[in-house]
Amino acid sequence: MATLGKIRKHGWLLLVVIGIALLAFIVGDGIKAIRPTQNQRFVGEINGDKVSIQDYQEALDEYVNVVKFARGTSSLTDAQMSQIKDEVWNQMVTRKLIEDEVGKMGVTVTPAEIEAALDEGTHQLLTQSMFVNQQTGKFDKDLLYNFLNEYKEMDLNNTPAQYTEYYQNVYNYWKFLEKNLTHELLLNKYEALVANAQFSNPVAAQSLYEGRNNYCKLAYAVVPFTAVADSTVTVTDADIKVLYNKRKESYHQYAETRDLKYIDIAVVPSEEDRQAIQEEMNEITAQLAEATPENMASVVRLSESTVTYSEVPRTAASLPADIAERVAAAAIDAVEPVYYNEEDDSYNTFRLMAKTTGPDSIQYRQIQVAEEDPARTAELADSIFNALKQGADFAELAERYGQQAEPQWVASASYEGGAIMGDNATYINALNAMKAGEIKKLDFDGASLIVNVTGTKNPVEKYQVAVVKRPAYFSKETYNQAYNKLSQFVASNQTAEEFEANAEEAGFRLLPLTNMQNTAHNVGGVENTREALRWAFNAKVGDVSQIFEAGQNDHLLALCLDKVQPMGYIPFSEAKDMLRYEALNEKKAEKILADVKNVKTLAEASALENAKSDTLTRVTFSSPVFVSLVPASEPVLSGKAAGMEVGDFDGPIKGNGGIYFIQVVEKNQGAQTYDAEQEQKNAVATATRSLTTGRLVNELFSKSKVVDSRYRFF
């Protein structure tokens, strides 16, 4: 048990006692098991290998359980789940691509290399794990191995259930960590192979040094492209096609996308709905005023308040801002008249029962006693408590009974906000009432606790308050009216043409959604639109959907499929609008060049109509020049200046923002001394830095076949 005591998280895990749940978490439906149909058994394909629903679901379950354990929670939000689903898929793709690539070369990660990584203990996965020595702040291999030995030898029949569960969670956490460490080491080997293929030579080293160390001062004149009116030049599709062919690789997409038009109705409360809420809140206010301490929790619960009731006083920080502001000024036992808060569209009231001052953080330690015989529990608890009162060492007694000896800190923020009642409230209230150095015995049904508070911090004002916060909501009648209106429109407009043409006249706003991939998590930022997404990727161009109920049952969606863009190169017809601006500048450049072909000096260039002049003080070959007068980045000027001498003139030069004329005013050298060997190393390092993990994986991805069909199931 000693290792368990060292590696367990501070905070919530240390508050768990037998028979007492400090906080009650409501676990949602979680991840439902997927039952694939006979023809839909796969969520995707990676390099020709199909990924089954079962494999993906197992990987997802594993990751979810690790995240929940690491965060100390029993549930995750929809947004967190969406992120995790993508992370799991991306990990599966990355691992497969890397393993296939290095597998061709026979590269693997051996057990000895894993052991070496554990000995070194510097890998980020290890230094951020729970196997970190609290004294040194470093990964502790002995801590890990001690745990694994204890786990292997653990006697399930004589170990409390909560310890067994915790040990299993820690073990699962380690196996997940070990698997990811193996993959990271394999990825490091692949990166090293590519990086070590980078070479330099003395000629390149000399060029790199001169490009960085030599610099010059340039005087310039520029005629910006903006000086030429768009109406004075003509751009044809043939002109744009030339640019398209040059940039074609930039218009390659690796997944099918779809363009949609959709209607999103956010159902909101009517004036009649708001009046009904006000009347309900008036009744609740009367109930709060009459409530006794015994039935206060019931009143708050039945009111459907979004703020839970707790028998533990709470700080203002744990209350909604509007409630906290009013509670601070409220009188004891007074009931706040119903008020409307515009920021969260809610109706509110509360009753303040008491104000008190208590610590924001408490350092404590405890010994729990829970024998099978209640009489034996009471006898043993009294014996331990009396021994402590007579001066026995708390840490020694804790270790004697196999429990945590070191004191731990708990902050109000770790439990405030929960519906803490009964024994849980008794426990927390007792901690808050104790002074530093005090020891108290707490008796509960089936267990006793001997608690020692060793320190407190930050005394703050706390409130015993019953809060009723009711967000404004719409009635069934209001929802039905909105649904029927949209239903009639969809029924009478069953083609995309009709849907788009008649939406505005019917009082609906038609919204565009372009380039949507099947990896999207929602439509237009609205939650719970999974069914609408599935429809979008099963529909045909021109189809109109049924009505989808989405959001928190407060949105109605109807969609039509406008266009399907298959995987591959975006057609010229789709890309030409994106290239039109560049083609326009090409034509303007031709026009300006024709007008300035006889310019021979910088003075003549500066005198040109619409010309702008200035100087650039430190121009090097190693980095592009930024011209603020245009404004634009102009690498061509750096290249031109590198080959010029003092007094040399050059132009016209076509840049990204205009036509330039330049003259070298000064040339200088930096203070760096040339070191051929070091420059070669710098060249390799520069090339290697660009070989990021993401870039390497993207390169593999672009040359592989990856099909993501998760939208059908998840």
N, C-alpha and C positions, 0 to 999 in steps of 0.2 A: 504493500500500500504506500510505501514511502515515495516511490517514483510517481505514483498517481498524484500525491499531494504536491509534488514539485511542478508537474506539467499542467495541471488543471488551470483553467483561466481564472483570473481574479474577477470577482463580481458575482454574476448571477449563479454560476455553478457552486460557489462557496456558500450560498444561502439555502441550498436545497437541504432539507432535513426529512427524516423518515416521517411519513404521514402528513407532511405539511407542504403544500405547494405555495410558494411565495407569490407567484403570478399565474393566472389561469390564461392560457393561450387557446384561442379558438382556431383549430386547424381547418383550413378550407378543404376543398375536394382534392387538392394536390394534383398530381399528374395522373390522369386516368389512363388505365391500360387501354391500349389500342388493339382492336380486333380487326386485322386487315381482311379485306375480301380476297377471294381467290385470285383476282387479277391485279390487285394492288397491294403487293407485299413489300414494296421497297420505297424508301424515302429518298433515294438518290443513287448516283453512280460515280465512282472515282477511278479514273484510269482503267475503265472496263470492268471493274469489280462493283457489283451491286451492293448497296448498303441496306440491310433488312431493317424493318421497323423494330424488331426485337433488339438488334445490336445498338441502334440509335437510342432506343428507350432505356436500355441498360446503362449506356454511357451517360444519358441525361439523369437518370435516377442517382447514379453514383455522384455526379457533380452536384446535384441539388442537395443531397444528404451532406456532402462535405461543406457546402456553403452554409447550410442551416446550422451545422455543428460549430463551424468556425465563428459564425456571427451570434450564436446563442439564441436562435429563434426557431420557431416551429412552422413558420409560414413565410412565403415570399410574395411580393406584389406582382401584378401582371407585368409591369415594366421590367422587374428583375428577372422574371421567368423568361420573357422574350429575349433579354440580353443573354441569359444562360443558354438558351436553346441555340442561339447563333454561335456562341463561344464553343459549345460542344461540337457543332457541325464543323466549324472552322478548324478545330483541333483535329477532328477525324480526317479532314481533307489534307491539312498540313502534314500530319503523320504519314498518311498514305503516300503523298507525293515525295516526301523526303526519304522514306524507307525504300520506295521503288527506285529512286535515283541513286542512293548510296548502295543499295543492294546489288546494283549492276557491277559495283566495284568490290563487293565483298566486305564492305565496312559495317561493323556492328559495335555495340557497346558491351563490354565484358563485365562480369561480376567484379573483377579486380578493379576496373575503372570506376564502378559505382562505389566500391569500398574506398578508393583513393579520394573520391569527391567527398565522402563522409569524413575522412581523415582531415582533409583540408578545411571543410566546413564553411567555405566562403561563397558558395553558390547562393544566389538570391532566394531560391526556393527553400533552402535550408535556413538561411539567416532570418527569414520572415515566418518560419514555422513555429509551432508550439514547443519544439524541442530546443529552446534557447535557454541557456543558463541565466537566471535572473540576476546573478551577481556579476557575471562577466559581460552579459549582453550578447554572447556569441553562441552559435550552434554547439550543442554538447552531444557528441556521439555516445558517450557513456549514458547519458540520460535516455537516449533513444533505445539503446541496447538493454538497459535495465528494465525499461518498460516492456520491450518485446519478450524478455525472459519471464517477467511477472505475468504477462498475458498468456504465455505458453503454459505456465505452471498453475494458473488460476483454478481454484476449486469452485466450480459453479454452484455446488450444493451448499457451500458454506460462505458464500459471498453475497452481501445484500444486493437486491435487484438493481438499485440505482447505480452501484459500482460496476456491476456486470455490464449494464447498458453503456456506461461511460467508457469502460475499457474497450468494448466492441467499437464504439464510435471513434476512439483514438486510433485503434488498429486500422479501421477502414480509412481514416484520414491518412495514416502513414502509407498504406498501400497505394492510395491515390497519388500521394507525394512522390513515392518511389517510381511509379510509372511515368509521371511527368518529368522527373529528374532524368530518367533513362532517355526519354525523347529529347530533352534539352541538350544532353551530352552528345547525342547523335547529330542533332542540328548544329552544334558547335563544330563537330568534325567536318560536316559538309561545308560550313562557312570557312573553316581553315583550309580545306582543299581548294576552294575557289580563290581565297585570299592569297594563298601561296603560289597561285598561278600568275600573280602579278609581278612583273619584272620592270626594272629600269636600266638605263645605261648612262655612261658619262655624257653623251651628247644631250640626252633628255634632261639629265641633272643640271648641266650648264644652262640649258634653255629655261628650266624652271627657276633657277636662281636669278638669271637676268630678268626674266619676266616679273619677278617679285621685287627685286632690289632696284632696278632701273626705273626711273619715272621722269615725266616731263610735264611742263606747263604748256597748255594749248590755248591759243586764241581761236575763236571760231565764229562763224556766222551761219545761221540756219534759216531756211524758208520752210516753215511748218506746213504739213499737209493740210492743216485746218485753214490755211490762208486761201486755199482753192475751194470755191463753193461746190457742193455736191452736184448742183444742177449743170455745171459746166463740163462734166465728164460723163461718159456713157460706159456702163459695165454690162457685158453680155454674159449669157450662160457659158459661152466658150471660154471667156476670161476666167470665170470662177472655176470651170472644170480643170483648168491648168493647175490652179492652187489645190483643188480637191485631190488630184492625182499625186501631188507632192506630199500632201498631209494625210493620205488615205489611212495610214496605220493609226492615226489619231482617232479615226471614226470606226474603229472596230469594237464591237460590244460582244461580251462573252456569255450573255444570257438574253433570252427573249424578254422583250418589254411590251407593255400595253398602254394605250392611251384611252382614258375614260372621260366621260362627262357624267356628273352625278348631282343629285339633289340631296342636301342634308338639312333636315328639319330638326332643330333643337327645341324640344317641347318645353315650354316654360309655364309657370302658374298664371292663371287668369286673375283678374281682380276679385272674382267671386271666390277663387281658391284662397287667396291671401286673406280675405275677410274671414273665411272659415278657420284658417290657421290662427288668426288673432283671437277668435272666440275660444278655440281649444286652449290656447296658452293662458287666457284669462282664468279658465277653469283650473288649469294646472297650478297657477299662482295661488289660488285659494287652497288647493290640496297641500302645497308646500307649507303654507302658513299653519295648517292644522296638523301636519305630520308630526309623529313622535320619533325619537331616535331609532326605535325598533322598526318602524315602517318607512323610514325616509328612503332607504335604498329601493324599496318597492315602488314608491311614487316616481322616483327618477327613472327606473327601468321601464315602467309602464308608459312613461311620457315619450319614450323613444328618443331620449337625448343623445347627442353624439359625444357628450362628455360623461364618462362613467362616474358613478358615485363610489367613494372610498371612505372607510372609517379612519383612514390615516390622514392627518393634516398635510396639505401640500403647499409648495411654494408658488408664488405668482408665475414663475417661469413655466410651470407645468400647465397653466390655464391658458385658454385662448386670450389674445391680447385685449380684446374688448371686455371680456369678463374680468381679467386681472386689474384693469384700470378702474373698474367700478367697485370691485371687491375691496380694494385698498381704502376706499372712502366710505364703505358701507357700515351701518350700525349693526351691532350684535343682535341676532335673532330677527333682523328685519328682512322682509321679502322684497326684492327689487321689482318694481312695476315692469310689465312686459315692454321691451324695446326692440326696435328693428336695427340690425347691423348690416349696412350696405356692402361691406367688404366681402362677407361670405354669404350674403343673401339669407340671413337667418333671423329667427325671432327668439328672444332670450329672456330668461328670468333666473333668479337664484335666491337661496336663503343662506345667509352666513350664520353659522351656529357658534363659532369660536375663533379667536385669534390666539396664536401662541408663538413662542420663539424656540427654535430648535436648530441643531447643527445641519449644515448642508452635506457634510460627509462625516462618517463614523468609522473608526478603526476598531475592530473587534475580533474576538476569537471565541470559539464555543466547543463544548463537549456534548455530544448528543447521547442519550441513554434510551435504548428501546429494547427491552428484554421481552421474551414471550409471555412471561408472567407479570401482570401489572404491579403486583406487590413487590416483585423483585426489582422492577424498574424504579419504583418509588424509593426502595431501600438503597439501591446503588446510587441513585441521583443524590439522595440526602447525604450519603457517605462521602461522595466526591465533593459536594458543596461544602460540607462541614470541614473537610480536609483543607480546602482552599481558604476558608475563613480563618483557619488556624495557621496559615502561612505556607501551605504546600505549593510547589512550583506548578503553575498551570501547564506549561509546555511539557513537563515530564509526565503529568497525568494524561494529557491529550495523546502523547505518543504511546503511553501504556495501553490506551484503549483504541489504538490504531487510527487516530484522527489527526487532522491538520493542527500543527502546533503554532505555526507562525500567524500573527494577526493580519487581517486583511481589511482593506478599505471598501466601504460601500457608499455610493453617493445617492442623494435623493432622486436624481434624474434616472437612476437605474430601475426604480420601482414606481415612481409617480406616473400617473396616467392609467394605471391598472385598477381594476375593481377589487381592491384589497379589503376583505371582510373577515369576520370571525377570528379564528386562531392566527391567520396570517396578519391581520391588523394588530392583534394583541402582541405578536412577536415584534413587528416593526415599531409600534408605539413604545414598547418597553425599551428597545434600543435607543430611540430618540430621547427617552426620559432619563436615561442613565448618564452619570458623570464619568469622566475619565478615571480609571482605576476601580470602578465599581464592578462587583460581581453579583449576578442575580440568577436565581433558579426559576425557570418557567416550566409549568406542568401543562401538558396537553393530553388529549385522549390517545393513549398508547405510547407516549414518548415524553421525555423531559429534556430540557436544555439547560446547561449551565453556561451562561454568557458572561464574558468579561470585556467591557469596553476599555480599550487602551488609549484612545485619543479621539478628539473631535475637532472639526474645522468649521469656520465660517458660519457663525450663528445668524440665521435669517428668520424673517417673519413667515409664518405658515398659517394656512387658513383651513378650518373645517367647514366646508361649503358644499351645498347641494346645488348643482348647476343643471338647468334644462336649456339646451341649445337645439332648436329645431330648424333645420334648413327649410326654406320655402319649397313646397312640392306641389305638383299639379295633381288634379283629381282625375279619376278614371274618365269622366265626361270630357275633360279638356284633351286628354290623350286620344280618345276615340275621335274627337272632332278633327284633330290633326291627321290621324291615320286615315280616316274616311276621305278627307280632301285629297291626300296624296294617292290613295287607292283609286279614286275616280280618274285622276289625271293619268296614272300609269295604264289603267284599263283602256283608255281612249287614245293612247299614244304608244303603240306597240312597235314602232320602228324608231331607229336612232334619229332619222330625219324629223319625224313628228315630235319626238321627245325634245330635241334641241330647238325646233322652231316654235313650239307652243309653251315652253316652260315659263318664260317671262310673262306672257299674257295671262297664264294661270296663277301668277303670283309667286312663282318659285324662282330662286336664284340658281342658275346652272353653273357648276364649278368644274374647272378642268383638272385632270390629274394625268400628267404625261410621264412617259418612261418608267412606269411602275414595274418592278420585278416581282417574281413570286416569293422573294424573301422579305417583302414588306410586312410590317406587323399590323398595319391598320390602313383605313381609307381616310385621308384628309385629317389625320390626327385624332380620329374618333376611336375610342376603345371598343373592344369586343365586336370587331367587324370581320372576324375570321370567315364567316360564311359568305360575306360579300366578296372577299378576296378569292375564295374558291370559285365563286360564280365567275368572276372576271377572267380566270385562267381556264375555264371550261367553256366559256361563251364563244360565239362567232361574231365577227364584225357586223355591227348593225343591230345586235340583240339588245333588248331592254329587260332588265331584271325585275323580279318581284320586289316587294318591300322588305327591307331588312331592319329588324329592331336591334339597335346597337347602343353604345355608350353604357350608362348605368340605367338602362331601360328608359332613357330620356332622349334618344335620337332615332329618327326614321330616315332610312337611306333608300334611294332608288338610283340605279346606274344604267348607262348604256355604253357599249363597247364601241369606241370610235376607230381604233387602229391597232394592228398587231405588227410589231417590229421584230422579225425573227433574229436569232443569233447570227452574227456575222457583220459585214460592213454595212454601215448606214448608207442607204442609197444617196446618190448625188442630190436628188430632189429634196431630201430631208436635210442635207448638210449645207446646201448652197446659201441659205439665209445666214448661217453662222460665219460663212466665208466672205459674204458680200462686202463687209467693212474693209477687210484686207485687200480685196480686189479693187475696191474704190481707191484705196491709197496707192495701189500699184499704178492706176491710171493717172492719179494726181502727180505721182513721181515722174511719169513720162512727160506730162504737161510742163512741170517745173523744169525738168532737165532740158527740154527743148528751148525754154526761155533763157536759161543761164549758161548755155554751152560756150559762150564767148568770154565768160568771166575768167580773168587771169590772175587777180590778186585778191587778198583778203579785203582790202579797202573797197574794191569794186563789189565784192560780195556783200559787204556790210551796207552798201548804198542801195542794194536792190529793194524794190517795193516789197513790203511785208517781212523783210529780213529782220532777225533778232541777233544781237551780238553779245558775247561775254567771253570769259576765260574759264578754263578748267585747270585747277592747280596741281593735282597729283594723279596723273594718268599712268597706269601701269598695264602691262600686257596680261597680268594674272587675274584682273577683275574688270568687268564691264563698266563703262562710264555711264553715270546717270545724268542726263541733261534736264535740269529743272525748268528751263524756259519752255520746253516742249509740252509736257514732260514725257520722257521715255528713257528706257535703258538702251544704250547704244554700244554693243560690243564691237561693231565695225570700227569705231573711232579708236578704241584701244589697239586693235590690230594694225590699223594704218599708222598710228603714231609710233609704234614700236620700230618701224623701219625707216623713220625719218630723222634728219639731222636738224640742228638749230637753224632757223630761217627758212626751212623747206615749207612749201605750200602745196596743198593737195585739195582737189575738189573739181567738179561736184561729186559728192559721196552720198549714195542713197542709204538712209538709216530707217529705223522703225517709226520715227516721228516726223521726218522731214528730209530735205536735201541739205547737206553740210559742206562747208568749206573750212579747212583748218590750216593753221600755221604753228610750227613749233617755236615757242618763245625761249624755253630753257630745257636743258636735259641734266639730270642729276643722278647720283648713285646714293643708295642707302648705306648705313653703317655696317651692314652684315658682311662677314668674311665668308668667302666661298669655301665650302667643304664638300668635295665631290661625293664622298661616301655617305655623308649625312643627307645630302640632297637626294641621292638615290633612295635612301630609306624614306625620306619625306614623300617622294613620288609614289612609292609603294603604299605608304600609309594613307595618302590622299585617295588613291584608287580603292584601297580596302575599305575606307570609311563609307564609301558609296555603296558597298555591298551589304546593305542592311538585310536583316532577316526578312522583312516584308518584301523587299525588292527581289530577293532570291526566290521566295515562295511565289510571288506574282509571276516571275519568269517561268517557273515550273507550271503554274496554273495556266498561263497563256498557251502552253504547248501540250496541255493535257485535256482530257475530256472529263469535265465535272458537271454532273447534272443534279440539281437540287430540286427535289419534288416534295419537300416536307410540307408544303402548303396544303397538300391533299389530306394530311392527317393531323397536323399540329397547328 
